[in-house]
Amino acid sequence: MGTGLVVKLVLFILIYFSVVSWAIIFYKLLQVHRANKDSERFLDFFWKTKRFDTIATQLDRFGNSPLTLLFNEGYAELKRLMDSGEAKREPGVVSTDLGGIENIDRALRRATTQEITRLEKYTTFLATTGSTAPFIGLFGTVWGIKDSFTGIAQTGSASLAVVAPGIAEALIATAIGLVAAIPAVMGYNHFQNRIKVLIAEMDNFSTEFLNIVHRTVLNK
């Protein structure tokens, strides 16, 4: 609190970045953990049940899994095709003219994009904090040291007792900048890795869903 106005402003900005980053980290940890847990349970249930209509009635049990949205969108599109008679055509006709299985594929890709957007929400703030917080802190340090030298010029004394307090206060800005940046970078990298795993699971599930539909429904 003994620093100058500019350094105070820098410190408050860095504290804001740090607090919001930690809030995002805890939120994303909970979100990704629940997504992984529910996805494992959903996949186990999916392969054991083997009936789309039964699975569709139990999706609420796995509400945190991104795979449930993919299944819901794919199954809804399949039901529309069945109701419209698309699925009763010859296999060669079903997969052409942007109809049949192509409609289901597009529905799955749309759902995947929505889930990726949801999972990556707020992570850009972590990346921004990790890349900018050190520089904001450095700006506060440079400004604080400038004030220290201004004080030397005004007092005409360059003794350690005059210089050290101002420099120590200025260096706090760099320290706070690193404190804000390091957890943000670690959190961002961690979540990007976990999200990539979930994306791979979604891609695999979409492929398996399309294979099942093609083998057991559209080719009947």
C-alpha positions in Angstrom: 0.0 0.0 0.0 3.0 2.3 0.2 3.7 2.1 -3.5 2.7 4.8 -6.0 -0.6 5.1 -7.8 0.5 3.5 -11.0 2.1 0.5 -9.2 -1.0 0.2 -7.0 -3.1 0.0 -10.2 -0.8 -2.6 -11.6 -1.0 -4.7 -8.5 -4.8 -4.6 -8.4 -5.0 -5.6 -12.0 -2.6 -8.6 -11.3 -4.6 -9.6 -8.3 -7.8 -9.5 -10.3 -6.1 -11.7 -13.0 -4.9 -14.1 -10.3 -8.3 -14.4 -8.5 -10.2 -15.0 -11.7 -7.7 -17.5 -13.0 -7.9 -19.5 -9.8 -11.7 -19.4 -10.0 -11.5 -20.7 -13.6 -9.0 -23.4 -12.7 -11.3 -24.8 -9.9 -14.3 -24.6 -12.2 -12.6 -26.3 -15.1 -11.2 -29.0 -12.8 -14.7 -29.8 -11.6 -16.1 -29.6 -15.2 -13.5 -31.8 -16.8 -13.5 -34.4 -14.0 -17.3 -34.7 -14.2 -17.1 -34.9 -18.0 -14.5 -37.7 -17.9 -16.4 -39.6 -15.2 -19.8 -39.4 -16.9 -18.3 -40.3 -20.3 -16.8 -43.5 -18.9 -20.1 -44.4 -17.3 -22.0 -43.5 -20.5 -19.8 -45.6 -22.7 -20.1 -48.6 -20.4 -23.9 -48.2 -20.4 -24.0 -47.6 -24.2 -22.1 -50.8 -25.1 -24.0 -52.9 -22.6 -27.5 -51.6 -23.6 -27.2 -51.8 -27.4 -30.7 -50.2 -27.8 -30.9 -46.6 -28.9 -34.4 -46.1 -27.6 -33.4 -47.4 -24.1 -30.2 -45.3 -24.1 -32.2 -42.1 -25.0 -34.4 -42.5 -21.9 -31.4 -42.7 -19.6 -29.3 -39.7 -20.8 -30.1 -37.6 -17.7 -27.9 -40.0 -15.7 -24.8 -38.8 -17.7 -25.6 -35.1 -18.0 -22.0 -33.9 -17.7 -20.7 -36.1 -20.5 -20.2 -34.5 -23.9 -21.0 -37.9 -25.5 -24.7 -37.6 -24.4 -25.2 -34.5 -26.6 -23.6 -36.4 -29.6 -25.9 -39.4 -29.0 -28.9 -37.2 -28.6 -28.3 -35.2 -31.8 -27.4 -38.3 -33.8 -30.4 -40.3 -32.5 -32.8 -37.4 -33.1 -31.5 -37.1 -36.7 -31.9 -40.9 -37.2 -35.5 -40.8 -35.9 -36.2 -38.0 -38.4 -34.8 -40.1 -41.2 -36.8 -43.2 -40.1 -40.0 -41.1 -39.8 -39.5 -39.6 -43.3 -38.7 -43.0 -44.8 -35.0 -42.1 -45.7 -33.7 -45.1 -43.8 -35.9 -47.5 -45.8 -34.2 -46.7 -49.1 -31.4 -48.7 -50.7 -28.0 -48.3 -49.0 -26.5 -46.7 -52.1 -29.2 -44.0 -52.1 -29.1 -43.4 -48.4 -25.6 -42.1 -48.3 -25.9 -39.7 -51.3 -27.5 -36.3 -52.1 -26.5 -35.1 -48.6 -29.1 -37.3 -47.1 -29.3 -40.4 -44.9 -26.1 -41.1 -43.0 -24.6 -37.8 -44.2 -27.3 -36.0 -42.2 -26.4 -37.9 -39.1 -22.7 -37.2 -39.6 -23.4 -33.5 -39.9 -25.5 -33.6 -36.7 -22.7 -35.3 -34.9 -20.1 -32.8 -36.1 -22.3 -29.9 -35.0 -22.7 -31.4 -31.6 -19.0 -32.0 -31.3 -18.3 -28.4 -32.2 -20.7 -27.2 -29.5 -19.1 -29.4 -26.9 -15.6 -28.3 -27.8 -16.7 -24.7 -27.5 -18.3 -25.4 -24.1 -15.2 -27.3 -22.8 -12.8 -24.6 -24.0 -14.9 -21.8 -22.5 -12.8 -19.5 -20.2 -9.5 -21.2 -21.0 -8.5 -18.3 -23.2 -8.5 -16.1 -20.1 -5.9 -18.5 -18.6 -3.8 -18.1 -21.7 -4.1 -14.4 -21.7 -3.1 -14.2 -18.0 -0.1 -16.4 -18.6 1.1 -14.4 -21.5 0.4 -10.8 -20.2 0.7 -10.9 -16.4 4.5 -11.0 -16.3 4.7 -8.0 -18.7 2.2 -6.1 -16.6 4.2 -6.8 -13.5 7.4 -5.8 -15.3 5.7 -2.5 -16.3 4.9 -1.9 -12.6 8.5 -2.7 -11.6 9.9 -0.3 -14.2 7.6 2.4 -13.1 8.4 1.8 -9.5 12.1 2.0 -10.1 11.6 5.2 -12.1 9.9 6.7 -9.0 12.8 5.5 -6.9 15.3 7.4 -9.1 13.0 10.4 -9.1 13.2 10.3 -5.3 17.0 10.1 -5.4 17.1 13.1 -7.6 14.8 15.1 -5.3 16.6 14.1 -2.0 20.1 14.2 -3.5 21.0 11.0 -1.7 21.7 7.6 -3.2 22.2 5.7 0.0 20.8 2.2 0.4 18.3 3.4 3.0 16.8 5.7 0.3 17.0 3.4 -2.7 16.2 -0.1 -1.2 12.6 0.5 -0.1 11.5 1.9 -3.4 13.1 -0.9 -5.4 11.7 -3.5 -3.1 8.2 -2.1 -3.6 8.7 -2.0 -7.3 9.9 -5.7 -7.5 6.6 -6.8 -5.8 4.9 -6.1 -9.1 7.0 -8.6 -10.9 6.6 -11.1 -8.2 2.8 -10.8 -8.3 2.9 -11.0 -12.1 4.7 -14.3 -11.9 2.3 -15.5 -9.1 -0.6 -14.8 -11.4 1.0 -16.2 -14.6 2.5 -19.5 -13.5 -0.7 -21.2 -12.3 -2.6 -19.8 -15.3 -0.1 -21.3 -17.7 0.0 -24.7 -15.9 -3.8 -24.8 -15.7 -4.2 -23.9 -19.4 -1.8 -26.6 -20.6 -3.5 -29.2 -18.3 -7.0 -28.4 -19.5 -5.9 -28.3 -23.2 -4.5 -31.8 -22.7 -7.6 -33.1 -21.0 -9.9 -31.5 -23.6 -7.9 -33.2 -26.4 -8.6 -36.5 -24.8 -12.3 -35.7 -24.6 -12.3 -34.6 -28.2 -10.7 -37.9 -29.3 -13.4 -39.7 -27.3 -16.1 -37.7 -29.1 -14.5 -38.4 -32.5 -14.3 -42.2 -31.7 -17.9 -42.2 -30.5 -19.1 -40.4 -33.6 -17.4 -43.0 -35.8 -18.8 -45.9 -33.8 -22.3 -44.4 -33.8 -22.2 -44.0 -37.6 -20.9 -47.5 -38.1 -23.7 -49.0 -35.9 -26.3 -47.0 -37.7 -25.0 -48.0 -41.1 -24.7 -51.7 -40.2 -27.9 -52.2 -38.2 -30.4 -49.6 -39.3 -29.8 -48.0 -42.7 -28.9 -51.3 -44.4 -31.9 -53.2 -43.2 
